[in-house]
Amino acid sequence: MKILILGAGQVGSTVAESLVSEANDITVVDTDAAKLYALQNRLDLRTLVGNASHPSVLKQAGLADADMLLAVTQSDEVNMVACKLAASLFNTPTRIARIRSVDYLAHPEIFSPENFCVDFSICPEQILTDYIRKLIEFPEALQVLEFADGKVSLVAVRAFEGGPLVGRELKYLRTHMPQVDARVAAIFRHDHAISPEGSTMIEDGDEIFFIAASENIRNVMKELRRMDKPAKRVMIVGGGNIGRRLALSLEHDYQVKLIEFNKKACEKLAGELTHALVLQGDGTDESLLETERAGDVDVFCALTNDDENNIMSSLLAKKAGARKVISLINRSAYVGLVQGGKIDIALSPAHVTIGSLLAYVRQGDVAAVHSLRRGAAEALELVAHGDRQSSRVVGRRIDEIDLPAGATIGAIVRNGEVIMGHHDRLIESEDHVIVFVINKKMISKVEKLFQVNIGFF
């Protein structure tokens, strides 16, 4: 597939990296030559310096014969104009735009074919806000991801000594909880993936990905580790796009304190937030954190635009006694260094948001994609089509499907019913199949399994 990406920022470069590895023809356009130079040195793609909303630049970048446009610059207006030009001048089949403004998102008719011709809009800030809220709702979890309109959840937890399952084989889970059907999709031990078998022993410190119907998640988590008390007190450092959205989302359900350095921003936030307490100050000021009792909060979220400040304020909060600290880290190299140490969860905005784009970009009927373990693994929701003659999955039991190494079918959603992916389950046409893939190199093989032979049509 020939794809033109506008914007070489965090989102654009991360999407480019994922798509290049899947043998796509990628061109990236940006006004920053240094960013493009760095990207071209790392990846096998074309780059062009220029304004992404200029027809001449889009033509030079090859939009005339591109299959897809991904407009993910920092400017909503540039992204929308680029989509309009792609439709009216170049007849580009698929047009995706990054939109940050709540005003635009509140009027979806703006994106219609009669207006800006945006097929699919993505708001990374809102995706990240929803993601963080899930982590606050489940304080024990490292990741909480939803599939099939929220009917199925994939949750990552770290097993701790004292949990009923630690020191036991996986098959014990089914006998210990006969009323709840759940499946362990993968186990990571010392950063190495272990294929889960019935005889696999859970050890203290294992990172376990399990899948279950969403209403059963808490019951399964109790088996894997000691349950924390529900979160009540949340402190947010940074009142930018993400911090503001999160505070608005939480203030009616939690006790929220928001610390913002900029005085004018504080005044604006104080006018928008009705229940949260807004404080003007430096999130890395240890005396301020002590005065505002950061050590007593259940969840501390460092969400400024500065990675170093986020790391520092998170470490100070954890040292003071905060139960769970979440730090926003834009540099992917930092994420692996700090995650799992004093900082409970290090979030890479690009890795959290990329799934929404990949689900739209990927070939075949991919309903959802979630990036796992900082992009090393993925979970996909694929829709099965055809019959036993035209499909390599429909009409077959799971143990009959030629899944590539490291791929596991975790669950099936059929007519709204959640069915766990045990070996003897039969795949039917129109099933939504949740697949966990520990090696991203196997993604294309998994997707090909779900493609219908041409004879079906």
C-alpha positions, 0 to 999 in steps of 0.5 A: 500500500502506498501511504502519504504521512503528513507530520513527522512528530511523535504520532507520524514517526511512530505510525511510519515506523509501524507501517514501514515494517509491514512492507508499505511504501511510505512518504513523510512530509514535514516542514522540519528538515532535521526531523525528516533527516533523522527519520530517513536515517532510521527507516526505509522511506521517502521524505519531503520538506514542505507545507502539507497543505500546499497542492504542489507539495502534495503532488510532489510527494506522490499523493496522485497515486497514493492509497491513503493519506494520514494527516497528523501534523500539529495543526487541525486546519492543515490536516483538514485542508490536506484531506479536502485537497486529497479528495478534490484534486487527487481522488485519494481513496482514504483520508485520515486526519488528526483533530485536537480541537473539541470545537471541531470534534463536536460537529462531525458534519464538518468532516463529511464528503460535502465539507472537508472529506475526512473519512476518519478522525483521530484525537490522540489527547482524548484516546490518552485521557480515556486510557489513563481513566481506565488505569485509575479505575483499575489501580492494580493494572498495567494496561486495560484495553477493550474490544468488541464495543467494551464486551471484552477486556484485555488486562495486564497485571504484575503477579505479586507474592500472596496472590492465590495463583502465584506458585501454581499452574495456570490450569488451576485458574479454571478449577479455582474459578469454575464460574468465570471463564478467562484465558491467559493470553501471554506471560512476560517474565524478565521481559521475555515472552512465555507461551502460556500452557496449562502447566505453566507456573506463575511466578512472583513478578510475572507480567500477565496478560489475561482476557475475559468478559469485561464484567469478570475482570475484577474477579480474575484480577483477585486471583492473580494479585492482592486487590488494591483499594479503589482509587479516590484521590487523584493528583494531576501535574500539568493542565495542558490538553491531556491534564485538562481533559483528564481533570474534567473526566474525573472531577465528579467521581474522584477528589482531584487536585491539578497543579499547573505552572502557568498562572493564566492557564490556572485561571482558565482551568479554575473557570472550567473545573467545578469540583477539582482544586486547581493550584498554581505551582511547579510539579517538581517542587518537593515542598509543594507536593508535601504541602498538598499531601501528594504522598496520600493520593491513590494515583499521581499523574504527571502529564506535562509536555516535559519528560524530565519534569514528569519523571522527576515529579513522579519520583518525588510523589512515589518517594512521598508515598503515592500509591500509584504513579503514572508518567507521560513520556514522549521519548520512547527510549525513556519509557523502557528505562523508567517503567516498572521501577519507582514509576509504576506506569510510563505512558508513550502517547504515540504507542497508546494512540497508534492502535486507532490508526493501525486498525484503519490502515491495516488490510482486511477486516480489522476492527481494533488494534492495541499496541502492547508493551511499548509497541513490542506486541499487539492485540487485534480484533479481526472479523472472520468472513466466508466459509470453510472453503473460502476462509482459513479460519471459518469452520475450523476449531482453534487448534486446527488453525495454522497460527504463527508462533507467538500468536494466541486466540484469546476470545471470540465475540459472537452475536454479543456473546463472549466465548473464551478461545479454548482449543476446541472452539469453532470459528464461525463467519462474522465472529469477532476474534481477539488475537494476541501476538507477542511478535509484531513480525507475525502480524501480517501472517495473522491478517492473511489468515483472516483474508477471504479467498477471491473465490468467495466473491 
